[in-house]
Amino acid sequence: MSDCDAHLLIVDDDERIRGLLQKFLMRHGYLVSAARDAAHARRLLAGLDFDLIVLDVMMPGEDGISLTRFIRSRSVTPVLLLTARGETEDRIKGLEAGADDYLAKPFEPKELLLRINAILRRMPEVAGDEAQPKLLGLGPIRYDIERGEMWRGDEMVRLTATESQLMRIFSGRPGEPLSRSRLVEELGRDKGQAQERAVDVQITRLRRKIESDPKQPRYLQTVRGSGYMLAPD
């Protein structure tokens, strides 16, 4: 996906920030729409498709966490949260709601641009119709490696951008334990304990989509002292 192909939605109740981000991202080739609050964003989402949503957490009325849950209940559109809160727990809540990344205010617009670019690069490319799929069996789940698609019978399992990236990483090394720090690095995130904890949250969410009993995982296993491992049939 090139920059000019991507349509972004900026949701922020601060008119100044909203306008600055819209102009900045448009200068870098994106098509950008803006919403002043969650209600405005819901109206735009009802009629338009977006490639990525940049969403402020602290807004009057419905907050960004609640809106993220709404978005994730109906689409896999990546969500990047903007938050003035520095506590790890608040960031974890955003990831648990379905966000793909977060950025704490204040931030440099260039860092936002880099994170947007990184998220869009993680979105799986759809292979051509003639491509021969390579499948991994995970019980009732099958994962098409080339298409980056997960299926349960005839129903597609919707994956977020980060979940898609994790499946790509794991499917490239089935049966090989991968440490949290290794996963953080391959996801293109900054190093640190907070990001490693964020990986744990993403693994928990992915297990809910793969495992019949996420608390006793059969396919996305925890390897004591080594990290996580995908163990297909």
N, C-alpha and C positions, 0 to 999 in steps of 0.2 A: 504494500500500500504506500503510495507516494503521498507527500504532504498535501498536494493539491487535491487528492482524492478524498481526504478526511474531513468530515463535518463534526465540529466540536460544539458542545453546549456548556456554557459557563453559567453557574448558578451561584449568585452572591448578592446579599442584600445591600452591600456597600456599592453605591452607584459609581464612585470614583474607581474603586478596584475593578469592578466589572468592566467599565469602559477601557481602562488601561490594559487589562488582560486581553480584551477583545481586539483592540488595535494592535497590540504586540503580536498576538498569534496570527492575525490576518497578514501582518507584514512578513511572517515566515511561511506563508503559503496556505494556511488553513482557511476553510470556510467556517465561520464562527457565529453561532447564535447565542443570545444571552437571556437569562431569566432572573427576575428580581427576588423571587422566593420560590418555595416548593410548589405552591399552587400554580404559579405561572409556569414552572417547569413541567408539571403534570400536563398542562394544556398543550405545551409544545411537543411533549413526548407522545401525546395521543395522535398527533398528525404528522410527525416527522421521525425519521430514523437518524440516529447519530452514531458516529464511530467511537466516541469517547465523551464522557461527562466529567467536567471539573466542578466539584461540588463543595461549597462551604458548609461546615458542620453547624456552626452557631448562627442560626437565623431566627427571626421572629416567626411565631406560628410553628409549623412542622419543621423539625430540625433535619440536618443532613443525614443522620444515621437512619431515621425513619424513612426518608426518601430513598436512601440506598436500598433498604429492604424492599421497598415497592418496586424499584427498578429491577432488582435481582429476581423478583418473583415472576417477572414477565419477559426478561431478556438477559443476554450475556454481555451487553454493552459494557466496556470497561468503565470503572468509576475511580477517579482520583480525588481523594478528600483533602480539603484545605482546612486546617484547624489551628486555632491559637493555643490550644491546650498542649502542653508538653508531656503530660503524664502518659506512660506506656499503656496504662489500662484503658485510657480513652482511645488510643490508637488501635488497641486490640479489639475494642467494641466495633470500630469501623470495619476492620477486616472480617470480623465474625458476621457483620451485616452483609458482607459481600463485596466490599471495596477491594480494588486491586493494588492500590498504593495510597500513601498519604504524604502530605507535605505540610510542615508546621510553619505558621506565620510568625514573624515576617520572613519572606523568602525572596531570592533573586528571580526575576522573570526567566532568566536563562536556565535556571535549575528546573523550573516548571516545564520549559520547552524540552529539556533533555529527558525528563521523566515521561512526558507525553510521547515523545519519539520512541523511548524504550518500551512502553506499554504497547504501542501500536505494532512494533516489530515482533512482539511476542504473540500477537494474534495469529492463529494458524492459517496458512495459505491453503486454499481449496485446490486439490489436484484436478487435473483434467479428467474427462470421462473415460479416456482410454487407459488411465493409470491402473496398474494391477495392485489392488490393496494388499497390504501386509497387516494381518490381524493378530492381536494378542487376546487370548481367552482369559477372562477373570470370572469364572463361574458363569452366571447368566449374562454377564457383561462382555461385550467384545469391543476392543479398541483398535480403530483403523489408524495405524501409525502414519501413513502417508497423508491422509486427509485430516488428521488431528481430530477425529470424530469418535465419540463413545456412544454405543448403542446398547439398549436393553430390549431384546426382541426387535420389534419394528419401531420402537420409540427412541428417538435421540435423547441422550442425557446431556443437558446443557452445562457447559463448562465455562467458567470465567476465563479471562485472559491468563491470569496467574495459574489457575488449575490446568489450563491447556499447556502452558509452559512446563509445569511440573510433570505432566504426563509425557511430554516430549522427552524431558530429561531422563525420567525413569525408564521409558520404553526403549531408549537407546542403550541402556545398561541393565537389562533384566537380570535379576539374581545377584546384583552387585550392590552392597551397602554404600549409601552416599551420606556423608556427614551433613549436619545442618549448615556448617560454614561453607561446604562445597556447594550446597543448594543455593545459599545466599549469593555466592559468587556467580553461579550460572544463571541465576535470575537477574543479574545485573544490579543488585542492591548494594548499598553501603554496608561494610562490615560492622559487626557489633552484636551484642547480646540481644538488643531489642529486635533486630531484624531476624535473628535466629528464633526468637520466640514467635515472631510473626509467621515464620515458616511452619512452626508447630500448629498454629491456628489454621493455616492453609491445608496442611496435611489432614487435620481433623475434619475440615469441610469436605475434602476430597474423599476421605474414607466413607462419609455418609452417602456418597453417590456410588461407591464401588462395593462396599462390604454389606453382607446381610446382617452382621453384628459388628458395628464400628468399634465397640469396646474390646472385641476380641478379633482383630483384623487377620484375615487369611491371606490377602493378596498384597496389601500395602503394609508391610510389617515393620515393626521397630526392632532393630538389631542392637542389643545392649552394647554400649560403648562405641558403636560404629555409625549409628544414624538410622536411616530409613532405606527400605529395599522393596522393589516391586517383584513379586513372585508369581508370575502368570502360570496358568495350567500347562 
